[in-house]
């Protein structure tokens, strides 16, 4: 097996031996992680009953299907490395004219501090899918309507992102600019375990849904949690991810701006025009909150009518 600039189309930097080890590790560990996820879903479903079990399994199927469809879009941009790099260089020129081309300077400022790089790598890795999964489970079991709102926002923004990835593939700084390195690949193997090369789109830099979805989870934590420390985490998480995406050379500043804009647009659209069943449940929930006796009266009336 060959590792180096010729091993990955469009790669401008040699791939370290750690990258090779990461590929081997990913091929072994990822199926185990996937099996663990399936086991957790099945175990949770066993503890549920009737319609609750069916609803949980349906949601799990939707999420897993969306996950794989989203990442399999990489096949649509395979072989378009030249176009993706040209678009990245044009993006650098635009940022330079706007005075926001910070990517190289920011990484150079911290590259010699290993603890800062490790912190950026950890933020980039652990505040993405692990955070999304944790917040999703929390919302599902505490507030089903709110869970569906944020789920639909992710699905809508992901669909928009997939279209942009396919039509306008764009390389990240780590593949387009020789003055930065991919710190995630150079310093750690874990990301290739959690998201193996088969599910990685090298040319999906813009929009940065890595940041956009982190922002969405932050919004959910701030809005839906009653705990101050959880809301503080929700507020700080997008700030940390913003810095991490730039320091690790995985996104340009404008990638992050585009990702945030698409997610906020999707959330506003979902909130403005929620599905009819969600509107009905929201209205019913508000009525119960105003007068809990009305719910018990309605149930007694229904029972009397059915007897």
SULGIDA-V41231 format. One record per residue. N is the residue number from 1. PSI is psi in whole degrees, 0 to 359 (none if undefined). Layout:
n=N psi=PSI
n=N psi=PSI
//
This chain:
n=1 psi=137
n=2 psi=135
n=3 psi=137
n=4 psi=193
n=5 psi=331
n=6 psi=351
n=7 psi=333
n=8 psi=120
n=9 psi=130
n=10 psi=357
n=11 psi=127
n=12 psi=348
n=13 psi=145
n=14 psi=144
n=15 psi=131
n=16 psi=160
n=17 psi=331
n=18 psi=327
n=19 psi=318
n=20 psi=317
n=21 psi=323
n=22 psi=321
n=23 psi=317
n=24 psi=316
n=25 psi=319
n=26 psi=319
n=27 psi=336
n=28 psi=316
n=29 psi=325
n=30 psi=315
n=31 psi=326
n=32 psi=318
n=33 psi=319
n=34 psi=318
n=35 psi=323
n=36 psi=319
n=37 psi=315
n=38 psi=318
n=39 psi=319
n=40 psi=316
n=41 psi=315
n=42 psi=317
n=43 psi=317
n=44 psi=321
n=45 psi=325
n=46 psi=325
n=47 psi=343
n=48 psi=168
n=49 psi=146
n=50 psi=234
n=51 psi=330
n=52 psi=319
n=53 psi=314
n=54 psi=319
n=55 psi=319
n=56 psi=316
n=57 psi=322
n=58 psi=316
n=59 psi=320
n=60 psi=319
n=61 psi=319
n=62 psi=313
n=63 psi=314
n=64 psi=319
n=65 psi=317
n=66 psi=321
n=67 psi=310
n=68 psi=322
n=69 psi=318
n=70 psi=314
n=71 psi=334
n=72 psi=355
n=73 psi=345
n=74 psi=331
n=75 psi=333
n=76 psi=339
n=77 psi=5
n=78 psi=135
n=79 psi=6
n=80 psi=35
n=81 psi=317
n=82 psi=314
n=83 psi=319
n=84 psi=320
n=85 psi=320
n=86 psi=320
n=87 psi=324
n=88 psi=319
n=89 psi=324
n=90 psi=325
n=91 psi=321
n=92 psi=318
n=93 psi=318
n=94 psi=316
n=95 psi=322
n=96 psi=318
n=97 psi=329
n=98 psi=352
n=99 psi=26
n=100 psi=24
n=101 psi=84
n=102 psi=352
n=103 psi=309
n=104 psi=313
n=105 psi=321
n=106 psi=316
n=107 psi=318
n=108 psi=330
n=109 psi=336
n=110 psi=355
n=111 psi=332
n=112 psi=356
n=113 psi=97
n=114 psi=326
n=115 psi=328
n=116 psi=320
n=117 psi=317
n=118 psi=322
n=119 psi=318
n=120 psi=317
n=121 psi=314
n=122 psi=319
n=123 psi=315
n=124 psi=323
n=125 psi=305
n=126 psi=341
n=127 psi=19
n=128 psi=256
n=129 psi=319
n=130 psi=318
n=131 psi=317
n=132 psi=315
n=133 psi=317
n=134 psi=314
n=135 psi=321
n=136 psi=314
n=137 psi=319
n=138 psi=313
n=139 psi=322
n=140 psi=318
n=141 psi=355
n=142 psi=329
n=143 psi=90
n=144 psi=317
n=145 psi=320
n=146 psi=323
n=147 psi=313
n=148 psi=325
n=149 psi=312
n=150 psi=327
n=151 psi=313
n=152 psi=325
n=153 psi=318
n=154 psi=317
n=155 psi=316
n=156 psi=313
n=157 psi=324
n=158 psi=320
n=159 psi=318
n=160 psi=316
n=161 psi=318
n=162 psi=319
n=163 psi=316
n=164 psi=319
n=165 psi=318
n=166 psi=320
n=167 psi=326
n=168 psi=65
n=169 psi=134
n=170 psi=130
n=171 psi=150
n=172 psi=168
n=173 psi=323
n=174 psi=339
n=175 psi=344
n=176 psi=337
n=177 psi=121
n=178 psi=353
n=179 psi=1
n=180 psi=161
n=181 psi=160
n=182 psi=95
n=183 psi=332
n=184 psi=314
n=185 psi=321
n=186 psi=327
n=187 psi=347
n=188 psi=155
n=189 psi=346
n=190 psi=327
n=191 psi=327
n=192 psi=338
n=193 psi=315
n=194 psi=331
n=195 psi=84
n=196 psi=163
n=197 psi=327
n=198 psi=330
n=199 psi=19
n=200 psi=126
n=201 psi=108
n=202 psi=337
n=203 psi=43
n=204 psi=49
n=205 psi=324
n=206 psi=128
n=207 psi=156
n=208 psi=91
n=209 psi=345
n=210 psi=315
n=211 psi=317
n=212 psi=317
n=213 psi=329
n=214 psi=319
n=215 psi=319
n=216 psi=318
n=217 psi=323
n=218 psi=317
n=219 psi=317
n=220 psi=316
n=221 psi=318
n=222 psi=319
n=223 psi=317
n=224 psi=340
n=225 psi=145
n=226 psi=354
n=227 psi=128
n=228 psi=315
n=229 psi=327
n=230 psi=320
n=231 psi=326
n=232 psi=316
n=233 psi=317
n=234 psi=325
n=235 psi=325
n=236 psi=333
n=237 psi=312
n=238 psi=328
n=239 psi=315
n=240 psi=319
n=241 psi=324
n=242 psi=311
n=243 psi=318
n=244 psi=320
n=245 psi=328
n=246 psi=313
n=247 psi=323
n=248 psi=357
n=249 psi=30
n=250 psi=344
n=251 psi=153
n=252 psi=165
n=253 psi=317
n=254 psi=335
n=255 psi=315
n=256 psi=316
n=257 psi=316
n=258 psi=319
n=259 psi=317
n=260 psi=318
n=261 psi=317
n=262 psi=318
n=263 psi=317
n=264 psi=320
n=265 psi=315
n=266 psi=317
n=267 psi=317
n=268 psi=321
n=269 psi=317
n=270 psi=321
n=271 psi=329
n=272 psi=323
n=273 psi=71
n=274 psi=158
n=275 psi=154
n=276 psi=320
n=277 psi=329
n=278 psi=322
n=279 psi=317
n=280 psi=317
n=281 psi=323
n=282 psi=316
n=283 psi=317
n=284 psi=319
n=285 psi=320
n=286 psi=323
n=287 psi=318
n=288 psi=320
n=289 psi=325
n=290 psi=321
n=291 psi=89
n=292 psi=333
n=293 psi=333
n=294 psi=326
n=295 psi=316
n=296 psi=323
n=297 psi=319
n=298 psi=319
n=299 psi=319
n=300 psi=321
n=301 psi=318
n=302 psi=321
n=303 psi=319
n=304 psi=321
n=305 psi=329
n=306 psi=350
n=307 psi=none
//
